[in-house]
Amino acid sequence: MVDVTTLPEPVSWDDPDFDAFLDQVTAFWAANPIEEDLSGSEIDHLAKLPLGPGSAATIAMLESGDMNGRDRLLVLKERVRAHSHFQALVYEDMAAIADACDDAVDAELAWEAAASEIRAALRLTRRSADHELDTALALRDRVPNVLAALKAGDIDQRRATIIVRGTAHLTEEVARVVADEILESAGRLTTGQIRERLRKLAIDVDPDDASQRYERASEQRRVELEATDDGTGNLLILDAPPDRVAAARRHIDRIARSLRSPDEARTIDQLRADVALDLLSGELPEIDAATGRPVARTGGSVDLVVDLATLAGLDDRCGQLRGFGPVIADIARKVAETQRASLWRFTVIDPDGEQPVTTGTTRRRPTAEQLRAVIAAHPTCVFPGCRAPATDCDLDHRTAWSEH
């Protein structure tokens, strides 16, 4: 057995004893080779070591070939932590290069010089070098706590980058408030969940800015066509109003599901794509899922979550369009005002925006009260990391029916 508690304490790069420390680490693993009986508790001890060049070197020397599955996962997590630490150091180096190129006369020229040096040193494209330098400077100057979390291994590079991008439009002061709040749970969230929470926080912390950004972006709404390397094409509707996007998606999905049959060979994704193209080209009417007959278009159903104060115009907290995500208060109120003919599911939440107070629909339909309650409590699929809307998921028993 290897007693990892006897590993030498990590030291910093500039410590005069650093070379001696590395010699001690190397000698330790030479005298204590990793065997297949290395216990999980011993590997767990590595996770308690503060991240630094010494502990990272120790993690790098681990060999996982003879470990069981659980211990391999523990080592994997430690390697990711070490990678995050070194990535933070890389960003610090990039920011330092920008400082070295500082030109008090022409700041833009100094920035371009730093980006050019980084591009040449790392063999990056111009765009990649510009993006990496922007990220490095934003981490150091705008959201330093995010850089500290990356350096400590609490988050990885992907999460750090998403937080930087998600706060880029905010003032420095507001960006730090939002970043600090998301950091409390960022290590437990997927990147998709972080993006959604950032959007919600950004709306709540500055509703006026969110409304202005929405107006500016919606003025740029457009349709774009792009070819893929496989010879197919993508049709993109960009910067469209989220309520219409969510309703259109639901409309397409409803028709696609009505076309499923034992003889239908297409997958549900293929059906959705074909239905969308048929609708846009004027070849397919809307089909009533219950009767199978064409019906007049009244818009897709909408699932809105919003607090009563916002709905009444007394507050401007963001709403939630299930299947799309957070929307500004004006859009939430617009959805509530315009969705008169369509099926309407509503959820009233408490003032903190956390717990549903009541839920229901605006007209009768064959849906059990239990289904509505489950959807209210679980807006998305409960599988870890999955963000599929609950309305598109299968409802199943937590306890097998046979055991009731």
C-alpha positions in Angstrom: 0.0 0.0 0.0 1.1 3.6 -0.7 0.9 6.1 2.1 0.2 9.2 0.1 -0.1 11.2 3.4 3.7 11.2 3.5 4.0 13.0 0.2 6.1 16.2 0.5 4.1 19.4 0.9 3.7 21.3 -2.4 5.8 24.5 -3.0 5.5 27.3 -5.5 7.5 27.6 -8.7 9.7 30.4 -7.3 10.5 28.6 -4.1 14.3 28.1 -3.8 13.6 24.5 -2.7 11.4 23.7 -5.7 14.0 21.5 -7.5 14.6 19.6 -4.3 10.8 19.1 -3.9 10.6 17.6 -7.4 13.4 15.3 -6.6 11.5 14.2 -3.4 8.3 13.6 -5.4 10.2 11.6 -8.0 12.0 9.6 -5.3 8.7 8.9 -3.5 7.0 7.4 -6.5 10.1 5.5 -7.5 10.0 3.9 -4.0 6.2 3.5 -4.0 5.1 2.4 -7.4 1.3 2.4 -8.0 0.0 -1.1 -7.6 -3.5 -2.4 -8.4 -4.3 -2.5 -4.7 -4.0 1.3 -4.3 -7.1 2.2 -2.3 -9.7 4.8 -3.1 -9.1 6.5 0.2 -5.4 7.0 -0.7 -6.4 8.6 -4.1 -9.0 10.7 -2.3 -6.1 12.2 -0.3 -4.7 13.6 -3.5 -7.9 15.6 -4.0 -7.2 17.3 -0.6 -3.8 18.6 -1.7 -3.9 22.3 -2.6 -3.3 22.7 -6.3 0.1 24.0 -7.4 3.0 22.9 -9.5 4.0 20.3 -6.9 0.7 18.6 -6.5 0.1 18.8 -10.2 3.4 17.0 -10.8 2.3 14.3 -8.4 -1.0 13.8 -10.2 0.8 13.6 -13.5 2.9 10.7 -12.2 -0.1 8.6 -11.4 -0.5 5.5 -13.6 -4.1 4.3 -13.8 -3.5 1.1 -15.8 -4.1 -1.3 -12.9 -6.7 0.6 -11.0 -10.4 -0.3 -10.8 -13.1 1.8 -12.5 -13.9 4.0 -9.4 -10.2 4.9 -8.8 -9.7 5.6 -12.5 -12.5 8.2 -12.2 -10.9 9.7 -9.2 -7.6 10.1 -11.0 -9.4 11.5 -14.0 -11.0 14.2 -11.8 -7.6 15.1 -10.4 -6.0 15.4 -13.8 -8.8 17.7 -14.9 -8.2 19.8 -11.7 -4.5 20.0 -12.6 -5.3 20.9 -16.2 -7.5 23.7 -15.0 -4.7 25.0 -12.7 -2.3 25.1 -15.6 -4.8 26.7 -17.9 -5.2 29.5 -15.4 -1.4 30.0 -15.5 -1.6 30.1 -19.3 -4.1 32.9 -19.1 -2.0 34.8 -16.6 1.0 34.5 -18.9 -1.1 35.9 -21.8 -2.2 38.8 -19.7 1.4 39.4 -18.7 2.5 39.5 -22.3 -0.2 42.1 -23.0 1.3 44.2 -20.1 4.8 43.8 -21.5 3.5 45.1 -24.9 1.7 48.0 -23.2 1.9 51.2 -25.2 0.6 54.3 -23.4 0.3 56.1 -26.7 -1.7 53.5 -28.7 -3.4 50.9 -26.6 -5.0 49.2 -29.6 -1.5 48.8 -31.2 -0.2 47.3 -28.0 -3.1 44.8 -27.9 -2.4 43.8 -31.5 1.2 43.3 -30.8 0.5 41.0 -27.8 -2.0 39.0 -29.9 0.5 38.6 -32.7 3.2 37.4 -30.3 0.8 34.8 -28.8 -0.3 33.8 -32.3 3.2 33.2 -33.4 4.3 31.4 -30.2 1.4 29.0 -30.1 0.8 28.6 -33.8 -2.8 29.9 -33.6 -5.0 31.5 -36.1 -5.6 35.3 -35.8 -9.1 34.7 -34.5 -8.1 32.1 -32.0 -5.2 34.3 -30.6 -7.5 37.3 -30.4 -10.2 35.2 -28.5 -7.6 33.7 -26.1 -6.1 37.1 -25.3 -9.5 38.7 -24.8 -10.5 35.8 -22.4 -7.2 36.1 -20.5 -7.6 39.9 -19.9 -11.3 39.5 -19.0 -10.5 36.9 -16.4 -7.8 38.9 -14.8 -9.4 42.4 -15.0 -13.1 41.9 -15.1 -13.9 38.7 -13.2 -10.8 37.8 -11.1 -12.7 35.4 -8.9 -13.4 33.3 -12.0 -9.7 33.1 -12.7 -9.0 32.2 -9.0 -11.6 29.4 -9.2 -10.0 28.1 -12.4 -6.6 28.2 -10.8 -7.9 26.3 -7.8 -9.5 23.6 -10.0 -13.0 24.4 -8.9 -14.1 25.0 -12.5 -12.6 24.0 -15.8 -11.7 26.1 -18.8 -15.0 25.6 -20.6 -17.0 26.9 -17.6 -14.7 29.8 -17.1 -15.0 30.8 -20.8 -18.8 30.6 -20.6 -18.9 32.9 -17.6 -16.6 35.4 -19.3 -18.8 35.4 -22.4 -22.0 35.5 -20.5 -21.0 38.6 -18.5 -19.2 40.4 -21.3 -22.1 42.8 -22.0 -22.4 43.9 -18.3 -20.5 46.6 -16.6 -17.4 45.4 -14.7 -19.1 45.9 -11.3 -22.3 44.0 -12.4 -20.2 41.3 -14.1 -18.4 40.5 -10.9 -21.7 40.3 -8.9 -23.2 37.9 -11.5 -20.0 35.9 -11.8 -19.6 35.5 -8.0 -23.1 34.3 -7.7 -22.8 31.7 -10.5 -19.5 30.5 -9.1 -21.3 29.2 -6.0 -22.7 26.3 -8.0 -20.7 26.4 -11.3 -18.7 23.3 -10.4 -21.9 21.2 -10.1 -23.6 22.5 -13.2 -23.3 21.5 -16.9 -22.2 24.2 -19.3 -25.7 24.4 -20.7 -27.1 25.0 -17.2 -24.5 27.7 -16.5 -25.5 29.5 -19.7 -29.1 29.5 -18.8 -28.5 30.7 -15.2 -26.2 33.4 -16.5 -28.9 34.7 -18.8 -31.4 34.7 -16.0 -29.1 36.5 -13.6 -28.2 39.1 -16.2 -31.8 39.8 -16.8 -32.7 40.1 -13.1 -29.7 42.2 -12.2 -30.3 44.8 -14.9 -33.7 44.5 -16.6 -33.3 47.8 -18.5 -30.0 46.6 -20.1 -31.6 43.3 -20.9 -34.5 45.0 -22.6 -32.2 47.3 -24.6 -30.0 44.3 -25.7 -33.1 42.4 -26.7 -34.4 45.3 -28.8 -31.0 45.7 -30.5 -30.7 42.0 -31.3 -34.2 41.6 -32.5 -33.6 44.4 -35.0 -31.0 42.1 -36.6 -33.4 39.1 -37.0 -32.7 37.3 -40.2 -32.6 34.0 -42.0 -29.3 32.5 -43.1 -28.4 29.5 -45.2 -25.1 27.7 -44.8 -23.6 24.7 -46.5 -22.0 21.9 -44.5 -18.9 19.9 -45.2 -21.1 16.8 -45.7 -23.0 18.4 -48.6 -26.2 19.2 -46.5 -27.5 22.6 -45.6 -28.5 24.5 -42.5 -31.3 27.0 -42.5 -31.0 29.3 -39.5 -33.5 31.8 -38.1 -31.4 34.2 -36.0 -32.3 36.7 -33.3 -36.0 36.0 -33.5 -38.5 36.8 -30.7 -38.2 33.9 -28.2 -42.0 33.5 -27.8 -42.4 32.9 -31.5 -39.4 30.6 -31.6 -40.8 28.5 -28.7 -44.3 28.4 -30.3 -42.9 27.5 -33.7 -40.8 24.7 -32.2 -43.9 23.3 -30.4 -46.0 23.6 -33.5 -43.4 21.6 -35.5 -43.1 19.0 -32.8 -46.8 18.5 -32.6 -47.2 17.9 -36.3 -44.1 15.6 -36.4 -45.5 13.5 -33.5 -48.9 13.2 -35.2 -47.1 11.6 -38.2 -45.5 8.8 -36.3 -46.8 5.3 -37.0 -45.6 1.7 -37.1 -44.9 2.1 -40.8 -43.0 5.4 -40.4 -39.2 4.8 -40.8 -38.1 8.3 -40.0 -36.8 9.3 -36.6 -38.6 12.0 -34.6 -35.7 14.4 -35.4 -36.0 13.6 -39.1 -39.7 14.2 -39.0 -39.3 17.5 -37.3 -36.8 18.6 -40.0 -39.0 17.5 -42.8 -42.1 19.1 -41.2 -40.3 22.4 -40.8 -39.1 22.4 -44.4 -42.6 21.4 -45.7 -44.3 24.2 -43.7 -41.8 26.8 -44.9 -42.2 25.7 -48.5 -46.0 25.7 -48.1 -46.5 21.9 -48.7 -47.9 20.8 -45.3 -50.9 22.1 -43.4 -51.1 21.9 -39.6 -52.5 18.6 -38.4 -54.7 18.2 -35.3 -52.9 15.5 -33.3 -56.2 14.2 -31.9 -58.3 14.0 -35.1 -55.6 13.8 -37.8 -57.4 16.6 -39.7 -55.9 19.9 -40.9 -56.9 22.8 -38.6 -56.7 26.5 -38.7 -53.4 27.9 -37.5 -53.7 29.4 -34.0 -50.0 29.2 -32.9 -48.2 26.6 -30.8 -48.9 26.1 -27.2 -46.8 28.0 -24.7 -45.5 27.0 -21.3 -44.7 30.1 -19.3 -43.3 30.5 -15.8 -43.4 34.0 -14.3 -44.0 35.6 -10.9 -47.3 37.4 -10.4 -45.6 40.8 -9.7 -43.9 40.7 -13.1 -47.0 39.6 -14.8 -48.9 42.5 -13.2 -46.2 45.0 -14.3 -45.1 45.7 -10.7 -41.7 44.1 -11.2 -39.3 43.2 -14.1 -38.0 39.8 -13.1 -37.3 37.5 -16.0 -39.8 34.8 -17.0 -39.1 31.3 -18.2 -40.3 29.9 -21.5 -39.9 26.1 -21.1 -38.1 24.7 -24.1 -36.4 28.0 -24.6 -35.1 29.5 -21.3 -35.1 32.9 -19.6 -36.8 35.8 -21.3 -37.1 39.5 -20.3 -40.2 40.6 -18.4 -41.7 42.4 -21.5 -41.6 39.2 -23.5 -43.2 37.2 -20.6 -46.0 39.8 -20.4 -46.4 39.7 -24.2 -46.8 36.0 -24.2 -49.4 36.2 -21.4 -51.3 38.8 -23.3 -51.3 37.3 -26.8 -51.7 33.5 -26.1 -55.5 33.5 -26.0 -56.4 30.8 -28.6 -53.7 28.3 -27.8 -53.4 25.9 -25.0 -51.8 27.7 -22.0 -50.0 26.1 -19.1 -49.2 28.4 -16.3 -47.1 28.1 -13.2 -47.2 30.7 -10.4 -44.0 30.9 -8.4 -43.1 32.3 -5.0 -41.4 35.8 -4.7 -38.0 34.1 -4.6 -38.6 32.5 -7.9 -37.8 29.1 -6.6 -40.9 27.1 -5.7 -44.2 26.7 -7.6 -47.2 27.9 -5.7 -49.8 26.6 -8.1 -50.1 25.4 -11.6 -52.8 24.6 -14.2 -54.1 25.2 -17.7 -56.4 27.8 -19.2 -58.8 25.2 -20.6 -59.7 21.7 -20.1 -57.7 18.9 -21.7 -57.1 15.2 -20.9 -54.0 15.8 -18.7 -53.9 14.5 -15.2 -53.3 16.9 -12.3 -50.3 14.8 -11.3 -48.7 15.3 -14.6 -49.0 19.1 -14.3 -47.6 19.0 -10.8 -44.6 16.9 -11.9 -43.8 19.3 -14.8 -44.1 22.3 -12.4 -41.6 20.7 -10.0 -39.3 19.5 -12.7 -39.2 21.9 -15.6 -36.6 19.8 -17.5 -35.6 16.1 -17.7 -34.3 14.9 -14.3 -31.4 12.9 -15.9 -28.1 14.7 -14.7 -27.2 17.3 -17.2 -30.2 16.9 -19.5 -32.1 20.1 -20.2 -34.9 18.7 -22.4 -38.2 20.4 -21.5 -40.4 18.2 -19.2 -43.3 18.7 -21.6 -41.3 16.7 -24.2 -40.3 13.9 -21.8 -41.9 10.7 -20.7 -43.6 10.6 -17.3 -42.8 7.5 -15.3 -43.1 6.2 -11.8 -40.4 6.9 -9.3 -41.4 3.6 -7.7 -42.3 0.8 -9.9 -46.0 0.4 -10.3 -45.8 -3.3 -9.4 -44.4 -2.3 -6.0 -47.4 0.0 -5.0 
